């Protein structure tokens, strides 16, 4: 059985838990309290030199870090990752967007507000994070106004990757009322078989 090294409030960890639930795969979850530096210990750094969660320990004993790489690995050969060449590339396109334009802004603002006593530099950066986060949401809104999911009308790991932090964006100070297509998409994702709320281990 695989093991998932994870922190419950992490959207990146939640992505993997959600896909594992929807695939019906059994695993052992190992809590790593990132707030007290548990991902920076020598023992954990042997699993991921970058000192971040999530990390999936495979049955072979190998370790696979990076949430979207884990999603790609788990989804291979399943309906969550298309086999058609361009559709597969579109999935990666949106997953790269999530890591480059979405997560660094929406997730960071949420983390600061929930877990950090912000210093002056973080407070100064917060508005920039909000501006860039809203820009990412606007891109999503324009796309979802024309499409049921991020890759056509098929629910894929691109949706899982973007859902993780989008559905909790209000916890980072983002109002979703101006993004009706995004809100409808959130409800479509929640309606998928095997859906797991973020707070569930």
C-alpha positions as CSV (number, residue, x, y, z in Angstrom):
1,X,0.0,0.0,0.0
2,X,1.3,3.5,-0.8
3,X,1.8,6.2,1.7
4,X,0.9,9.9,1.3
5,X,3.0,12.4,3.3
6,X,0.6,15.3,3.6
7,X,-0.7,18.2,5.6
8,X,-4.5,18.4,5.9
9,X,-4.9,22.1,5.2
10,X,-2.7,22.0,2.1
11,X,-4.4,22.3,-1.2
12,X,-1.5,20.6,-2.9
13,X,-1.9,17.6,-0.6
14,X,-5.7,17.7,-1.1
15,X,-5.3,17.3,-4.8
16,X,-3.8,13.9,-4.3
17,X,-6.2,12.8,-1.6
18,X,-9.1,13.8,-3.9
19,X,-7.8,11.8,-6.9
20,X,-7.0,8.8,-4.7
21,X,-10.6,8.9,-3.4
22,X,-12.0,9.1,-6.9
23,X,-9.8,6.3,-8.1
24,X,-10.9,4.2,-5.1
25,X,-7.3,3.5,-4.1
26,X,-6.3,2.6,-0.6
27,X,-3.4,4.3,1.0
28,X,-1.9,5.3,4.3
29,X,-1.9,9.0,5.1
30,X,1.1,10.3,7.2
31,X,0.5,13.8,8.6
32,X,3.5,16.2,8.3
33,X,3.0,19.4,10.3
34,X,4.6,22.0,8.0
35,X,3.8,24.7,10.5
36,X,6.4,23.3,12.9
37,X,9.0,22.5,10.3
38,X,8.3,18.8,10.0
39,X,9.0,18.8,6.3
40,X,12.5,20.3,6.8
41,X,13.9,17.5,9.0
42,X,16.7,15.4,7.8
43,X,14.4,12.3,7.8
44,X,11.9,14.1,5.5
45,X,14.5,15.6,3.3
46,X,15.6,12.1,2.4
47,X,12.1,11.7,0.9
48,X,12.0,15.1,-0.9
49,X,15.1,17.3,-1.1
50,X,12.9,20.3,-1.6
51,X,11.4,19.8,1.8
52,X,7.7,20.1,0.7
53,X,4.6,18.1,0.9
54,X,2.9,16.1,-0.6
55,X,5.2,13.1,-1.2
56,X,3.8,9.8,-2.4
57,X,5.7,6.7,-1.3
58,X,5.1,4.0,-3.8
59,X,4.8,0.4,-3.0
60,X,8.3,-0.1,-4.5
61,X,9.7,2.2,-1.8
62,X,10.4,5.1,-4.2
63,X,9.3,8.6,-3.4
64,X,7.4,10.9,-5.7
65,X,7.1,14.6,-4.7
66,X,5.3,17.5,-6.4
67,X,1.5,17.4,-6.3
68,X,0.9,17.6,-10.1
69,X,3.5,15.0,-10.9
70,X,1.7,12.7,-8.4
71,X,-1.6,13.4,-10.1
72,X,-0.1,12.6,-13.5
73,X,1.4,9.4,-12.2
74,X,-1.8,8.2,-10.6
75,X,-4.1,9.2,-13.4
76,X,-2.1,7.5,-16.2
77,X,-4.2,4.9,-17.8
78,X,-7.4,6.2,-16.2
79,X,-10.2,8.4,-17.5
80,X,-8.7,11.3,-15.5
81,X,-5.9,11.7,-18.1
82,X,-6.9,11.6,-21.8
83,X,-5.0,9.4,-24.2
84,X,-5.4,11.7,-27.2
85,X,-2.2,13.6,-27.7
86,X,-3.5,17.2,-27.8
87,X,-6.0,16.7,-25.0
88,X,-3.2,15.3,-22.8
89,X,-1.2,18.4,-23.6
90,X,-4.2,20.6,-22.7
91,X,-4.3,18.9,-19.3
92,X,-0.6,19.7,-18.8
93,X,-1.2,23.3,-20.0
94,X,-3.8,24.0,-17.3
95,X,-1.7,22.2,-14.6
96,X,1.3,24.4,-15.5
97,X,-1.0,27.4,-15.4
98,X,-2.1,26.3,-11.9
99,X,1.4,26.1,-10.6
100,X,2.7,29.3,-12.3
101,X,-0.2,31.8,-12.3
102,X,-2.8,30.4,-9.8
103,X,-1.2,28.7,-6.8
104,X,1.6,31.2,-6.1
105,X,-1.0,33.9,-5.6
106,X,-4.3,32.4,-4.3
107,X,-2.7,29.7,-2.2
108,X,0.0,32.1,-0.8
109,X,-2.6,34.7,0.2
110,X,-4.7,32.0,1.9
111,X,-1.7,30.5,3.8
112,X,-0.6,34.0,5.1
113,X,-4.1,34.8,6.3
114,X,-4.7,31.4,7.9
115,X,-1.3,30.5,9.4
116,X,1.1,33.4,9.5
117,X,1.4,36.5,11.6
118,X,2.3,38.6,8.5
119,X,5.3,40.9,8.6
120,X,5.5,44.2,6.8
121,X,6.9,42.8,3.6
122,X,4.1,40.2,3.4
123,X,1.4,42.8,4.0
124,X,2.9,44.9,1.3
125,X,2.9,41.9,-1.1
126,X,-0.6,40.8,-0.2
127,X,-2.4,43.2,-2.6
128,X,-0.1,42.1,-5.4
129,X,-1.0,38.5,-4.7
130,X,-4.6,39.4,-4.7
131,X,-4.3,41.3,-8.0
132,X,-2.5,38.4,-9.7
133,X,-4.9,35.9,-8.2
134,X,-7.9,37.7,-9.6
135,X,-6.2,37.8,-13.0
136,X,-5.9,34.0,-12.8
137,X,-9.5,33.7,-11.9
138,X,-10.4,35.9,-14.8
139,X,-8.6,33.6,-17.2
140,X,-10.5,30.6,-15.7
141,X,-13.8,32.4,-16.0
142,X,-13.3,33.2,-19.7
143,X,-12.4,29.6,-20.4
144,X,-15.2,28.0,-18.3
145,X,-17.8,30.3,-19.9
146,X,-17.3,28.2,-23.0
147,X,-16.5,24.8,-21.5
148,X,-17.8,22.5,-18.8
149,X,-14.4,21.5,-17.6
150,X,-10.9,22.6,-18.4
151,X,-10.3,20.1,-21.1
152,X,-13.6,20.0,-23.1
153,X,-16.4,18.5,-21.2
154,X,-14.3,15.8,-19.5
155,X,-13.4,15.9,-15.8
156,X,-9.6,15.5,-15.6
157,X,-6.7,16.0,-13.2
158,X,-6.5,19.6,-14.6
159,X,-9.8,20.2,-12.8
160,X,-8.6,18.6,-9.7
161,X,-5.4,20.7,-9.7
162,X,-7.3,23.9,-10.1
163,X,-10.2,23.0,-7.8
164,X,-7.9,22.5,-4.8
165,X,-7.2,26.2,-4.1
166,X,-10.0,27.8,-6.1
167,X,-12.8,26.4,-3.9
168,X,-11.1,27.8,-0.8
169,X,-10.0,31.1,-2.4
170,X,-12.4,33.1,-0.2
171,X,-10.1,32.1,2.7
172,X,-7.4,34.1,1.0
173,X,-9.6,37.1,0.6
174,X,-10.8,36.4,-2.9
175,X,-14.5,37.0,-3.7
176,X,-15.9,34.6,-6.2
177,X,-19.2,36.3,-6.8
178,X,-17.9,38.0,-10.0
179,X,-16.9,34.6,-11.5
180,X,-20.2,32.8,-12.1
181,X,-18.7,30.3,-14.5
182,X,-16.1,29.4,-12.0
183,X,-18.7,28.9,-9.3
184,X,-20.8,26.6,-11.5
185,X,-17.6,24.6,-12.3
186,X,-16.9,24.3,-8.5
187,X,-20.3,22.7,-8.1
188,X,-19.8,20.4,-11.0
189,X,-16.5,19.2,-9.5
190,X,-18.2,18.7,-6.1
191,X,-20.8,16.5,-7.8
192,X,-18.2,14.1,-9.2
193,X,-18.3,10.5,-7.9
194,X,-15.9,9.9,-5.1
195,X,-15.6,13.5,-4.2
196,X,-13.8,14.2,-0.9
197,X,-14.1,17.4,1.0
198,X,-10.8,19.1,1.8
199,X,-11.1,18.7,5.6
200,X,-11.5,14.9,5.3
201,X,-8.3,12.8,5.8
